[in-house]
Each structure stands twice: as C-alpha cells, then as structure tokens.
Amino acid sequence: MAKKLSARIVGSWSSYAGSAFGVVRDCGMWDFNREYYGLFLGLTGICFQTIYDKNCGAGSATAYNWETAHSEFLQRIGITTGFCCDYNGNAHPTVVAEVKAAIDQGNSAVLWGVDTGEFGVIYGYDDSDGVFLVSGIGGNDSNESNPILYQNIGSHMGNVLFCQFPTAYKKREFADMVNDSLKYYISHMTSTEPNYGLNAYSNLLHALANDCDSFGLRYTTGVYAERKAQAEDFINDDVLSLYKRSDAIKKAGEHFIAVKELYNKIHFEVLEQGFDGWNHLQKPVSLEAKKAIVPIVKEIVRREKEAVELMRAVVK
C-alpha cells in the first residue's frame, strides 16, 4: 500500500516552523490565508523565540525541549499533536504504524533529520519499498528529498527520533491566540534561563568578544533576522489591529521595526549574506566584522527591553 499527501516544507531558516506550517496548512487545521507563513509564526509564538549559547553555536537555535515547546506552539492555534520520540538511538516500537495511520487520516508529520540535521515533513509512505516520502531543505529545488527506510527512522540522523503529527483541532478565537502568543513573548524574553530571550544577548556579546564560531554566527543571524522581520509584521499588523487605541503597542511596534532593521544590518551589510544564505554559511567572519556587530547588538538589546516593558503594560 502507498499514500501521498500534498504537504511540503516551506522554505525558511527555521526548519521546524517551515515543516510545521507545511503540515498544518495541508491537513485543514489552518483557517487563514494558505500562504500566510508570518501569521503562523506570530500566533504560535515561534517568531519570538530567541536563543544563543556562549559560542553562538548553530545548534543553540534549537537548544530547547522540543516536545514541550513544539506542543505548546501548535496548541496556541488549537492543534493537539502526538509524538514518537527517542534520543538514545533505540528503535521505536510504534513510530511506523503511528505515522502511517496519521497519513491515512490526512495528517502529515514533522520529522527531525530530513536531508541533514534539520526538520522536514513526512508526507507519504510506500510499503512496497518500505519507505517514508519526505520533504526537507535539501530537496527545495526539486521539492523532493531522498526517502527514508522504515527501519532507519530514529537512527538515520544522529540516533535522534523526533516525530510530531496533528491529532485534533479545535478552532480558537483570534484574539485569544494573539494574547497567548504575546504572553509567551513576555515570558520567553524575561526568562531566567541563561540562553533565552534578553539573557541570550549576553551570550551573543560574549561570543563576539571571544572569536565565536563563524558558521554559527551566520546561521543564527539568518534564523533571527527572518524571525524578527515576521515578528515586526505580526505586531504592527495583526496585534495592532486588535489594540488600535493602545499607544504602548504602537510604541512597541516601533521598537520591533528597529530590531528588524538592526538584524538586517548585521545580516545583509556586515555579514554580506542573503536569505539564500546557505551559500554563505561556510565563509569565515573576520574579527573586524565581529567587532562591528557588537554596538548593533547592544542597540538591539535596548530596543528589545523597551518593547517588552511596553507589552507588559498591555498584555494580561
């Protein structure tokens, strides 16, 4: 038996977000414009997530509890999900059956390790070959990636199995989704976790002062330049439409614009990379460039702090 769905990963620096959006918009659990990826990032809260470690490693952007965070992201838009996870290279007894059952019900799945160390989409299966059909960042040009054997799920990429699929949907009021997302924004940015939110920028400044990893700096800059741009659009369009009389939201929106522009300055001007930045990731970053980024980051921190305080005054 074989079955294919139309879900595919959406091109993004945040491969989990691109995969999750590809899944939910295909299975009928996304009630908005089919292509409105920015709204998805805003309502789930993904665009607000900011994480750096002290070396600015590329892995810092995904250094969080996947099961908890990914479940909460989709719960904010009314979607309940199931998981098949193992982080020790063990064979999972039901992952093949559960993913096939989800696909039979019209629900694709998010999988870690499609094409490379990134998330992707399982959109089909073929029993005759014993494979899952997948879509990942390595297959963006042709929209196809190499299938994964059933028997290799969980051992195909660093012995890590993370698989998430929708199981139920309950429509939520738009205002409630926006409010929950903003609560997450405030909570995340003011977290006591040393690598999260406002604290994360101390790590970034430490990394820049200690000749941090060039690949990680380029990669995380691409991730957050994209997220900050989507966050600015979400705040100044969708959020402001609900808080039309709020001067605090308007002022916060100005800070979001500034943060977006500052990240773009790092991304496009200092690092000289585009949003097709895979071609730039292997290029070394000079000490002069790293020094030039420091005052920009300090201004980002000032703006982020101001925005958080303004939001705190409004969001309950």
C-alpha positions in Angstrom: 0.0 0.0 0.0 1.1 3.6 -0.7 -0.2 7.0 0.0 0.9 10.6 -0.7 -0.3 13.9 0.7 0.5 17.3 -0.7 2.2 18.7 2.4 5.8 20.0 1.8 8.2 22.0 3.9 8.0 25.8 3.5 11.4 27.4 2.7 12.6 29.0 6.0 15.7 29.5 8.1 13.6 27.9 10.9 13.1 24.3 9.5 10.8 23.3 12.3 8.5 26.2 11.6 8.6 25.6 7.9 7.8 21.9 8.4 5.0 22.5 10.9 3.4 25.1 8.7 3.6 22.8 5.7 1.8 20.1 7.8 -1.0 22.1 9.4 -2.0 24.1 6.3 -2.3 20.8 4.3 -4.4 19.0 6.8 -7.2 21.6 7.1 -6.1 22.9 10.5 -5.1 26.4 9.3 -8.1 28.8 9.0 -6.2 31.7 7.5 -4.6 32.5 4.1 -2.9 29.4 2.9 0.4 31.2 2.3 0.4 33.5 5.4 3.5 32.0 7.0 4.2 35.1 9.0 0.9 34.9 10.8 1.6 31.3 11.7 5.0 32.3 13.2 3.2 35.1 15.1 0.2 33.1 16.5 2.3 30.1 17.5 5.0 32.4 19.1 7.8 30.9 17.1 8.9 34.3 15.8 9.6 35.5 19.4 11.9 32.6 20.3 15.5 33.9 20.7 18.2 31.5 22.0 22.0 31.9 21.9 24.7 30.0 23.7 28.1 31.4 24.7 29.8 30.3 21.5 26.9 31.3 19.3 26.8 27.8 18.0 24.4 26.9 15.2 22.7 24.3 17.5 21.8 27.0 20.0 18.7 27.9 17.9 17.2 24.5 18.6 18.6 24.0 22.1 15.3 23.7 24.0 12.8 21.0 24.9 11.3 20.1 21.6 8.3 18.1 22.9 7.2 20.8 25.3 7.8 23.8 23.0 6.5 22.3 19.8 3.4 21.0 21.5 2.8 24.5 23.0 3.4 26.3 19.7 0.7 24.4 18.0 -1.7 24.3 21.0 -1.8 28.1 20.7 -3.6 27.8 17.4 -5.9 25.0 18.6 -3.9 21.9 17.4 -3.3 18.9 19.6 -0.4 16.7 18.5 1.0 13.3 19.0 4.7 12.4 19.3 7.1 9.5 18.7 10.4 10.4 20.3 13.7 8.7 21.4 17.0 10.4 21.9 19.2 7.4 22.5 19.1 5.6 19.2 16.6 3.0 20.3 14.1 1.5 17.8 10.7 3.0 18.4 8.1 0.2 18.5 5.1 2.1 17.0 6.5 5.1 15.0 6.0 3.5 11.6 2.4 2.4 12.4 1.5 5.7 14.0 2.9 7.9 11.2 1.2 5.7 8.5 -2.1 6.0 10.5 -1.8 9.7 10.6 -1.1 9.9 6.9 -4.1 7.7 6.2 -6.2 10.2 8.2 -4.8 13.1 6.0 -2.2 14.3 8.5 1.4 14.6 7.6 4.2 14.6 10.2 7.2 16.7 11.2 10.4 14.7 11.4 13.9 15.6 12.6 16.8 14.7 10.3 15.4 15.1 6.8 18.2 15.5 4.3 20.5 16.9 7.1 20.4 18.0 10.7 17.1 19.9 10.2 13.4 19.2 10.4 11.3 18.2 7.5 7.9 16.7 6.5 6.8 13.1 6.2 4.1 13.4 3.5 3.6 9.8 2.4 4.7 6.2 2.5 5.3 3.2 0.2 5.0 -0.3 1.6 6.5 -1.9 -1.5 9.8 -0.1 -0.9 9.4 0.2 2.9 10.0 3.9 2.9 8.5 7.2 4.1 8.4 10.0 1.5 9.8 13.2 2.9 10.3 16.9 2.1 13.3 18.7 3.6 15.6 21.7 2.9 17.9 19.6 0.8 15.1 19.0 -1.7 13.8 22.6 -2.0 14.8 22.9 -5.7 13.1 19.8 -6.8 10.6 19.7 -3.9 11.7 16.1 -3.3 14.1 14.6 -0.8 15.5 11.1 -0.5 13.0 8.7 1.1 13.8 7.2 4.5 13.5 3.5 5.1 11.0 2.5 7.8 13.8 0.6 9.6 16.1 3.6 9.7 13.6 6.0 11.4 15.3 7.2 14.6 18.8 6.1 13.5 19.0 8.0 10.2 20.3 11.2 11.7 22.4 11.1 14.9 20.3 8.5 16.6 17.6 11.1 17.3 13.9 10.4 16.7 11.6 13.3 16.9 8.3 12.9 15.1 5.2 15.1 15.6 1.8 14.8 13.9 -1.6 16.6 14.4 -4.3 14.5 16.1 -7.1 17.0 16.8 -8.1 20.6 16.1 -10.4 23.0 18.0 -10.9 26.4 16.5 -9.9 29.3 18.8 -10.8 33.0 18.8 -8.2 35.1 17.0 -7.9 37.5 20.0 -7.2 34.6 22.4 -4.5 33.2 20.1 -2.8 36.7 19.8 -3.0 37.2 23.6 -1.5 33.8 24.3 1.3 34.4 21.9 2.1 37.8 23.5 2.1 36.2 26.9 4.7 33.7 25.6 6.7 36.5 24.1 6.9 38.3 27.5 7.6 35.0 29.4 10.3 34.0 27.0 12.1 37.3 26.7 12.2 37.7 30.5 13.1 34.1 31.3 15.7 33.3 33.9 17.2 30.7 31.6 20.7 32.0 30.7 20.3 31.2 27.0 16.8 32.5 26.4 15.3 35.9 25.5 17.1 39.0 26.8 19.7 36.9 28.6 20.6 35.3 25.3 22.1 38.6 24.0 24.7 38.5 26.8 25.8 35.2 25.4 25.9 36.7 21.9 28.1 39.6 23.1 30.4 37.1 24.9 30.7 35.0 21.8 31.5 38.1 19.6 34.2 39.1 22.1 35.8 35.7 22.1 36.1 35.0 18.3 32.9 32.9 18.1 32.2 30.2 15.5 31.6 31.9 12.1 29.2 29.2 10.9 27.1 29.6 14.0 27.1 33.3 13.8 26.0 33.3 10.2 23.4 30.6 10.8 21.8 32.1 13.9 21.8 35.6 12.3 19.8 34.2 9.4 17.3 32.5 11.7 16.7 35.6 13.8 16.7 38.1 11.0 13.9 36.2 9.5 12.0 35.8 12.8 12.4 39.4 13.8 11.0 40.5 10.4 8.0 38.3 10.9 7.6 39.4 14.5 7.6 43.1 13.4 4.9 42.4 10.8 2.8 40.4 13.3 3.0 43.2 15.9 2.3 46.1 13.6 -0.4 44.4 11.5 -2.2 41.7 13.4 -1.6 42.7 17.0 -2.1 46.5 16.4 -5.4 45.7 14.7 -6.7 44.3 18.0 -5.2 47.1 20.1 -5.9 50.1 17.9 -6.1 52.5 20.8 -3.0 51.3 22.6 -0.1 53.8 22.5 2.0 51.2 24.2 1.5 48.7 21.3 2.3 51.4 18.8 5.5 52.3 20.6 6.5 48.7 20.9 5.8 48.3 17.2 8.4 51.0 16.6 11.0 49.1 18.6 10.1 45.9 16.6 10.8 47.8 13.4 14.1 48.9 14.7 15.1 45.4 15.8 14.2 44.1 12.4 16.3 46.7 10.7 19.3 46.2 13.0 19.2 42.4 12.4 19.0 43.1 8.6 22.1 45.4 9.0 24.0 42.5 10.6 22.7 40.0 8.1 23.0 41.9 4.8 25.6 44.6 5.4 28.1 43.2 7.9 27.9 39.5 7.1 27.0 40.2 3.4 24.6 37.3 3.2 21.1 36.9 1.8 18.2 34.8 2.8 19.5 32.1 0.4 22.3 32.2 3.0 23.3 28.5 2.7 25.8 29.7 0.1 27.4 32.0 2.8 27.5 29.8 5.8 31.0 28.4 5.3 32.6 31.8 4.8 34.8 32.9 7.8 33.7 36.1 9.6 36.6 38.5 10.3 37.4 39.9 13.7 36.6 43.3 12.4 33.2 42.2 11.3 32.5 40.7 14.7 33.6 43.9 16.4 31.3 45.9 14.1 28.3 43.7 15.2 28.8 44.5 19.0 27.3 48.0 19.0 24.4 46.8 16.8 23.6 44.0 19.3 23.7 46.5 22.2 21.2 48.6 20.4 19.0 45.6 19.7 19.1 44.8 23.5 18.0 48.3 24.4 15.1 48.1 21.9 14.1 44.6 23.0 14.0 45.7 26.6 11.8 48.7 25.8 9.4 46.6 23.7 9.0 44.0 26.5 8.2 46.6 29.1 5.6 48.3 26.8 4.0 44.9 26.1 3.9 44.1 29.8 1.7 47.2 30.4 -0.9 45.9 28.0 -1.0 42.1 27.9 -2.8 40.4 30.8 
